[in-house]
Each structure stands twice: as C-alpha cells, then as structure tokens.
Amino acid sequence: MHWLILILAGLCEVGFAFCLGKSKGLDGTTYWAWMGGFALFYVLSAVLLAKATEALPIGTAYPVWTGIGAVGSVLVGIFIFHEPATFWRLFFLTTLVASIVGLKMITPQ
C-alpha cells in the first residue's frame, strides 16, 4: 500500500510541474488558477511522500518519488508541451527508469 501512495505522490509531482508549465506566459486569474493547482499538487505530493515514508526507507522513497516526477515531467514536456525527444534525452530517461526499478528491487519488503 505504501508503494501505491508513493507512486501517487510522484504523480502529484508531475501534476505540479504540468501546472507550472501551463502558467508560463499567463497573467491575471488564469495564472493564479494554474498556480493554485501547482500549490495543491505540491502539498499533496509532500504529504503523500511523508505518508509513504512511514513504512518505506527514505533512501529509497525519496529517489523513487523524484524519479517518477522527473520521468513524468519529461514525458509531459514531450507529449503536451512539444519539447524535443532527442536520442540522448530518451537514453538518459531510460537509465533513470532502470535506476528506479533497481532501487525498488533491492529494497527489503
């Protein structure tokens, strides 16, 4: 269950990165609406991470959390914000995913 909470926390990190990206270049009410979403996802992400670390070691949970956020944010950048998907970007994204999976595999249950 704590792994599921950790995954949700990582997805919330992707949510706040998405909201930050959407707020770029805006002003007024629209800007503050996206920044409200950013704040909500930011707080949810931190609270869920704290909950997950009640049972998971911080040395594993934190890198997995940031890894999910990083991978998700890169994918959001590529698919939603039309950022480039170069070979090296995808290569290092793949190594990051492999590292996250490796941490999960070596963590005691």
N, C-alpha and C positions, 0 to 999 in steps of 0.2 A: 504493500500500500504506500509506503514511503517513497518508493521509486516512482510511482504514479504521481504523487504530489510533487516530486522533484521535476518530472517531465512537464507537468502543468506550470510550475514556476518558470521553467525555461521558456515555455511557450508565451507566458506573460511578458518575459523579457523581449521576445520577438514582437509582441504587441506594442510595447512602449517604443521600440525602435521604429516600427511602422508609423505610429502616431507622430513621432518626431519627424520622420521623413515627409509625412503629409502636411505638416505645419510649415514646412520650408517655403518661404516666399509669401506667406499669407499675413493678413493683419486683421484686426478687429475681432468680431465674435467668432468667426471661423477659426482663426488662430487659437483663440482661448478654448474653443471646443476641443480641438485636437490636443492641446496641451493638457486639458482636463483628462482626456483619455490616456495620455502619457503618464500623468500622475497616478491615475487609478491603476494602470498596469504595473507601474513601478512599485507601488506599495504592495499590491497583490503578489508580485514576484518575490519581493523580500520576505513577506510574511510566510508564503508557501515554502521558500527556501529554509527559513527558520524552523518551520514545522517538520520538514524532511530531515533536517539535521538532528532531530531528537533521536532518530534511530540509525541514521547513516553517518559515517565518519565525514567530518568537514573536509578532510583532504581529498576525498572522492566526490562528495556532493557539490562543492563549490566549482571545481573544474568541469564537472558534467553540466551544471547549471549554466556556466558561462559558455561552454561549448555548444549547448543547444541554442542559446541566444545568438552566438556568433554564426553558426551554420544557418539558422533560421533567418537571421538578418541578411546574410549574404544572398540567400535564396529569394527573400522578399525584394532585395535590391535588384536582382537579376530579372525576376518574373513580373514584378509590379512597377518598379521604378526604371526598368530598362537599362540597368547598368551592364557593362560588358561581362561576358562569360568567357574569359580567356583561358587558355590551357593551364597556365600557372595558377590562376585563381582557383580553378576546379581541382587541380592537383593538390594544392595545399588544403583546400576544403575537404578533400578525401582523406588526407593524412590526419586532419583534425577529427573527423568522424571515426577513423580507425583508433585513434588515441582514446576517444571517449568510450568506445566499445571495449578497448583493452582495460581501462580503469574499472568498468563495470564487471568485467570477467575476473579480475583479480581481487575484487572487494569481497571480504567474507560476508556471508549472509547473516 
